[in-house]
């Protein structure tokens, strides 16, 4: 009996270490890599005031709270980590970073994309001159409106203005803003092309209908290896509580219908991100999630890592 138990323990030890080793093989050590820090639309999940099963289901209590959309890009050799978006979940996302961010890149002035900056101020982190890359209108917005202006005056952040013709070089990375149509009440909206030494990424969490974009999605996909694009709503059934005119994101079903005409190679580059709390794609086991994958597309999940 003791011999039998010893063999079981030994087998468990071998299997455990095999899987630990396997996971370590897939985690980059020296090369730049991108990590998904969140996949949910600005309001997060659970969502304030939501009485739907997506937010009230008791099983949610057993799951980790899903975070608002953000990415980090780390260059281990120079101990540099870039944070893309400063979300309402910045505290928990910050704790997942390999290093204190050497810079933050913002896409636009909607609450899920910049409001986390407030935690860099004197009441919380008391940061010192963290570079924050922003477009011209966003630069003006942060400088001229409290409480964000205090972050600038106290030198918690150092604003770096960029434009559509700029390409920021940080270590082995090149980051280029791409202007997109969106509800630009306070600032313009951009996505980012992130070029690593081996792979290139498109990060485009918010856009209005694809037909309003002056660029061609097919051509853009040909220039990148991974495309994290707006997947806010799967279909119109999620919009029974607000007019779609107020939030004119491309429905995932519309995007799939458009991209389905593209080659399988291009379709496979697409990772839907920035999903509303009502979006069934947030559940990996949902019928909708499985259908999206069957069509040749991908769905971004927290914790995923991509080598650059």
C-alpha positions in Angstrom: 0.0 0.0 0.0 2.9 2.4 0.9 4.6 1.5 -2.3 1.4 2.2 -4.3 1.0 5.6 -2.5 4.6 6.5 -3.2 4.2 5.8 -6.9 1.1 8.0 -7.0 2.9 10.8 -5.2 5.9 10.5 -7.6 3.6 10.4 -10.6 1.7 13.5 -9.3 5.1 15.3 -8.8 6.2 14.5 -12.4 2.9 15.6 -13.9 2.8 18.8 -11.9 6.3 19.8 -12.9 5.7 18.9 -16.5 2.8 21.3 -16.7 4.8 24.0 -14.7 7.6 23.5 -17.2 5.2 23.7 -20.1 3.7 26.9 -18.9 7.2 28.4 -18.4 8.1 27.5 -21.9 5.2 29.6 -23.2 6.1 32.7 -21.0 8.6 35.0 -22.8 11.8 35.6 -20.7 13.9 37.9 -22.8 11.8 39.0 -25.8 9.1 41.7 -25.7 5.6 40.4 -25.0 2.0 41.7 -24.7 -0.4 40.8 -21.9 -4.2 41.2 -21.9 -5.1 43.0 -18.6 -8.9 43.4 -19.3 -11.5 42.7 -21.9 -14.7 44.5 -20.8 -16.3 47.7 -21.9 -15.8 50.9 -19.8 -18.4 50.0 -17.1 -16.9 46.6 -16.3 -18.6 43.4 -15.0 -20.6 43.3 -12.8 -22.0 46.6 -14.2 -23.6 49.3 -12.1 -27.4 49.1 -11.9 -27.5 46.0 -14.1 -30.2 43.5 -13.0 -29.7 41.1 -15.9 -28.4 37.6 -15.3 -25.0 38.6 -16.7 -24.5 40.6 -13.5 -26.8 39.0 -11.0 -25.9 35.4 -11.6 -24.7 33.9 -8.2 -21.9 32.1 -10.1 -20.3 35.5 -10.6 -19.3 35.5 -7.0 -17.2 32.5 -7.6 -15.4 34.0 -10.5 -12.7 36.7 -10.7 -14.2 40.1 -11.5 -13.6 40.8 -15.2 -11.6 44.0 -15.8 -12.0 46.9 -18.2 -10.0 46.7 -21.4 -6.3 47.3 -21.2 -3.0 45.9 -22.4 0.6 45.9 -21.2 3.7 45.5 -23.3 6.9 44.5 -21.5 10.5 44.5 -22.7 12.3 42.3 -20.1 15.8 43.2 -21.2 15.4 46.9 -20.4 12.8 46.3 -17.6 10.3 48.4 -19.4 6.5 48.0 -19.3 4.1 50.2 -21.3 0.4 50.4 -20.2 -2.2 50.9 -22.8 -5.2 52.6 -21.2 -5.7 53.8 -17.6 -8.9 52.1 -16.7 -11.2 52.2 -13.6 -9.5 48.9 -12.7 -6.0 50.4 -12.8 -5.2 49.3 -9.2 -5.6 45.5 -9.8 -4.2 45.8 -13.3 -1.1 47.7 -12.0 -0.4 44.9 -9.6 -0.2 42.5 -12.6 2.5 44.4 -14.3 6.1 43.2 -14.4 7.5 46.7 -13.8 6.1 50.1 -12.8 5.0 51.5 -16.2 7.6 53.5 -18.0 4.8 55.1 -20.1 1.1 55.1 -20.5 -0.7 55.4 -23.9 -4.3 56.6 -24.0 -6.8 56.2 -26.8 -9.4 58.8 -25.9 -11.4 60.6 -23.2 -14.1 58.1 -22.3 -14.3 56.9 -18.7 -13.0 53.4 -19.2 -9.8 54.6 -21.0 -8.3 57.4 -18.9 -10.1 57.8 -15.5 -7.6 55.5 -13.8 -5.1 58.4 -14.0 -6.7 59.8 -10.9 -4.9 57.1 -8.8 -1.5 58.6 -9.9 -2.2 61.7 -7.9 -1.2 62.9 -4.4 -4.2 61.2 -2.8 -2.9 57.8 -3.9 0.3 56.8 -5.7 1.9 60.3 -5.8 3.7 59.3 -9.0 6.6 61.3 -10.4 6.5 62.3 -14.1 5.1 59.1 -15.6 5.1 59.8 -19.4 1.5 59.8 -20.7 1.2 59.7 -24.5 -1.9 61.5 -25.9 -3.3 63.1 -29.0 -3.6 67.0 -29.2 -7.2 67.4 -28.1 -6.6 64.9 -25.3 -3.5 66.8 -24.3 -5.6 70.0 -24.0 -8.4 68.3 -22.2 -6.1 66.9 -19.4 -4.3 70.2 -19.0 -7.4 72.4 -18.8 -9.8 70.3 -16.7 -9.6 69.4 -13.0 -8.7 67.1 -11.4 -6.5 65.9 -14.3 -4.8 69.3 -14.6 -3.5 68.8 -11.0 -1.7 65.7 -12.1 0.1 67.8 -14.6 0.9 70.8 -12.3 2.1 68.5 -9.5 4.2 66.5 -12.1 2.5 63.2 -11.3 2.3 62.7 -15.1 4.3 64.2 -18.0 2.1 64.6 -21.1 3.7 63.7 -24.4 1.7 65.0 -27.4 1.6 62.7 -30.4 -0.2 62.9 -33.7 -1.1 60.6 -36.6 2.2 61.2 -38.3 4.3 60.3 -35.3 6.0 57.1 -34.4 7.2 56.7 -30.8 10.3 54.6 -30.3 10.7 52.9 -26.9 13.4 50.2 -26.7 12.6 47.7 -29.5 9.1 48.9 -30.0 7.5 51.4 -32.3 4.1 52.8 -31.5 1.9 54.7 -34.0 -1.5 56.2 -33.3 -4.3 55.6 -35.9 -7.2 58.0 -36.0 -10.7 56.4 -35.9 -14.2 57.8 -35.9 -15.9 57.7 -32.5 -18.0 59.9 -30.2 -15.3 62.6 -29.7 -17.0 64.8 -27.2 -13.7 65.7 -25.3 -10.9 64.3 -27.5 -10.1 62.5 -30.7 -10.0 58.7 -30.7 -7.1 56.6 -31.8 -6.1 53.0 -32.0 -2.4 52.0 -31.8 -0.2 50.0 -34.1 2.5 48.4 -31.8 5.5 47.0 -33.7 7.8 44.6 -31.9 11.0 43.0 -33.3 9.0 40.1 -34.7 5.3 40.8 -34.5 3.0 43.8 -35.0 -0.3 44.4 -33.1 -3.3 46.6 -33.8 -5.1 47.8 -30.7 -8.4 49.3 -31.6 -10.9 49.0 -28.7 -13.4 51.7 -29.8 -14.7 52.7 -33.2 -18.0 53.6 -34.8 -19.2 51.7 -37.9 -16.4 50.4 -40.2 -18.0 52.2 -43.1 -17.2 55.5 -41.5 -13.4 54.8 -41.2 -11.3 56.3 -44.0 -9.0 53.3 -43.8 -9.7 49.8 -45.2 -9.9 47.1 -42.5 -8.7 44.4 -44.9 -5.6 46.4 -45.8 -4.9 47.2 -42.2 -5.1 43.5 -41.2 -2.5 42.7 -43.8 0.0 44.9 -42.0 -0.3 43.2 -38.5 -0.1 39.8 -36.9 -2.7 40.4 -34.2 -5.7 42.7 -34.2 -7.5 43.5 -31.0 -10.7 45.2 -32.2 -14.0 46.6 -31.0 -16.3 43.7 -29.9 -18.6 45.8 -27.7 -21.9 44.3 -28.7 -22.5 40.9 -30.3 -25.9 41.8 -31.8 -28.8 44.2 -31.5 -30.6 42.2 -28.8 -28.2 43.6 -26.2 -29.4 47.1 -27.0 -33.0 46.9 -25.7 -32.3 49.6 -23.1 -30.5 52.3 -25.1 -30.7 53.7 -28.6 -27.9 52.3 -30.8 -27.4 55.9 -32.2 -25.9 56.8 -28.8 -23.4 54.0 -28.9 -22.9 53.2 -32.6 -20.2 50.5 -32.3 -20.0 47.9 -35.1 -21.9 44.8 -33.9 -19.7 41.7 -33.8 -22.1 40.0 -36.2 -21.6 42.8 -38.6 -17.9 42.7 -38.3 -17.8 38.9 -38.8 -20.1 39.3 -41.9 -17.6 41.8 -43.3 -14.4 40.0 -42.5 -15.8 36.6 -43.3 -15.2 37.5 -47.0 -11.5 37.9 -46.2 -9.0 35.0 -46.2 -8.8 32.6 -43.3 -5.3 34.0 -42.5 -6.7 37.5 -42.0 -9.7 36.3 -40.0 -7.5 34.4 -37.6 -5.6 37.6 -36.8 -8.8 39.1 -35.2 -9.3 39.1 -31.4 -12.5 40.7 -30.2 -12.0 42.9 -27.1 -13.8 45.7 -25.2 -17.0 43.6 -24.7 -20.1 45.1 -23.0 -21.3 43.4 -19.8 -24.3 42.1 -21.8 -22.1 40.4 -24.4 -22.3 36.6 -24.2 -18.8 36.4 -25.7 -17.4 37.2 -22.2 -18.4 33.7 -21.2 -15.9 31.2 -22.9 -18.5 28.4 -22.6 -21.4 30.3 -24.2 -22.9 29.2 -27.5 -22.0 32.5 -29.0 -18.3 32.3 -28.0 -18.1 28.9 -29.6 -19.8 30.1 -32.8 -17.4 33.0 -33.1 -14.4 30.6 -32.8 -16.0 28.3 -35.4 -16.1 31.2 -37.8 -12.3 31.5 -37.6 -12.1 34.4 -35.2 -10.7 34.8 -31.7 -11.9 36.4 -28.5 -9.4 38.1 -26.2 -9.2 36.8 -22.6 -7.6 38.2 -19.5 -4.1 36.9 -18.9 -3.3 35.9 -22.5 0.3 36.6 -23.5 1.5 37.2 -27.1 5.2 37.4 -28.1 6.3 40.4 -30.0 
